[in-house]
């Protein structure tokens, strides 16, 4: 009528610690490869782009101003936004550089091309 009861050993502290550390390390590792590493890569590319700006390049600032670089210093650029209108811009505010002669990227159309039936 009474079943045999078997004594079980209490879980060790290592098992409890291991059950918390392994998932935490996995989550941190996944976050590093999905979020931190790509952001660092984009930051390095942006810094290289800013360092390569030279006179004659067409730049787009983070405020959306499009102009041609007429003078480049270590920290500032002089950008001509209209004929005879020049403004000083901090290098870090440049969001895009278009090299001389480069056409702006055409907007991608989501509509299907006409004539294909």
C-alpha positions as CSV (number, residue, x, y, z in Angstrom):
1,X,0.0,0.0,0.0
2,X,2.8,2.4,0.7
3,X,5.1,3.0,-2.2
4,X,8.8,3.2,-1.7
5,X,10.1,6.7,-1.5
6,X,13.5,7.3,-2.9
7,X,15.7,10.0,-1.6
8,X,17.0,12.4,-4.2
9,X,20.1,14.5,-3.8
10,X,19.6,18.2,-3.5
11,X,20.6,20.2,-6.6
12,X,24.1,21.6,-6.3
13,X,24.9,25.3,-6.4
14,X,26.7,24.7,-9.6
15,X,23.6,23.4,-11.4
16,X,21.6,26.5,-10.3
17,X,24.4,28.8,-11.3
18,X,24.9,27.0,-14.6
19,X,21.2,27.3,-15.5
20,X,21.4,31.1,-15.1
21,X,24.8,31.8,-16.7
22,X,24.4,29.8,-20.0
23,X,21.2,31.5,-21.2
24,X,22.5,34.9,-20.2
25,X,25.8,34.4,-22.1
26,X,23.8,33.2,-25.1
27,X,21.5,36.2,-25.1
28,X,24.5,38.6,-24.8
29,X,26.2,36.8,-27.7
30,X,23.2,37.0,-29.9
31,X,22.7,40.7,-29.1
32,X,26.4,41.4,-29.9
33,X,26.2,39.8,-33.4
34,X,22.8,41.2,-34.3
35,X,23.0,44.7,-32.9
36,X,26.4,45.9,-31.7
37,X,28.7,44.6,-34.4
38,X,26.7,45.9,-37.4
39,X,26.4,49.3,-35.7
40,X,30.2,49.4,-35.2
41,X,30.7,48.5,-38.8
42,X,28.4,51.3,-40.0
43,X,30.2,53.8,-37.7
44,X,33.6,52.8,-39.1
45,X,32.3,53.2,-42.7
46,X,30.9,56.6,-41.9
47,X,34.1,57.8,-40.3
48,X,36.1,56.6,-43.3
49,X,33.6,58.4,-45.6
50,X,33.9,61.6,-43.7
51,X,37.8,61.4,-43.6
52,X,37.8,61.0,-47.4
53,X,35.9,64.2,-48.2
54,X,37.8,66.5,-50.5
55,X,37.3,69.7,-52.4
56,X,34.8,69.2,-55.3
57,X,32.8,66.4,-53.7
58,X,29.0,66.9,-53.4
59,X,27.8,66.2,-49.9
60,X,24.4,65.9,-48.2
61,X,24.2,67.1,-44.6
62,X,22.1,65.4,-41.9
63,X,19.7,68.4,-42.3
64,X,19.2,67.6,-46.0
65,X,21.3,70.4,-47.5
66,X,23.0,69.4,-50.7
67,X,26.1,71.3,-51.8
68,X,29.5,71.2,-53.2
69,X,32.6,71.3,-51.0
70,X,34.8,74.3,-51.7
71,X,37.1,74.1,-48.8
72,X,37.9,71.2,-46.4
73,X,39.6,71.7,-43.0
74,X,40.2,69.1,-40.3
75,X,36.9,69.7,-38.5
76,X,34.8,71.9,-40.9
77,X,33.8,72.0,-44.5
78,X,32.8,75.0,-46.5
79,X,29.9,74.0,-48.7
80,X,28.5,76.0,-51.6
81,X,24.7,75.4,-51.6
82,X,23.9,77.9,-54.3
83,X,25.9,80.1,-56.6
84,X,27.8,82.5,-54.3
85,X,26.2,81.1,-51.1
86,X,28.7,79.2,-48.9
87,X,28.1,77.8,-45.5
88,X,30.4,76.2,-42.9
89,X,29.4,72.7,-41.9
90,X,30.9,70.4,-39.3
91,X,32.3,67.2,-40.9
92,X,30.3,64.9,-38.6
93,X,27.0,66.3,-39.9
94,X,27.6,65.0,-43.4
95,X,25.4,62.0,-44.0
96,X,26.3,61.2,-47.6
97,X,29.1,62.0,-50.1
98,X,28.6,62.0,-53.8
99,X,31.8,62.0,-55.8
100,X,32.2,64.4,-58.7
101,X,30.0,63.3,-61.7
102,X,28.0,60.8,-59.7
103,X,24.3,61.0,-60.3
104,X,21.9,60.7,-57.4
105,X,20.4,57.3,-56.8
106,X,17.1,56.9,-58.7
107,X,14.1,56.1,-56.5
108,X,13.0,52.5,-56.8
109,X,9.6,52.0,-58.3
110,X,7.4,49.3,-56.8
111,X,5.1,49.2,-59.8
112,X,5.5,46.5,-62.4
113,X,7.1,47.5,-65.7
114,X,4.6,48.4,-68.4
115,X,4.3,46.3,-71.5
116,X,4.9,43.0,-69.8
117,X,1.7,40.9,-70.2
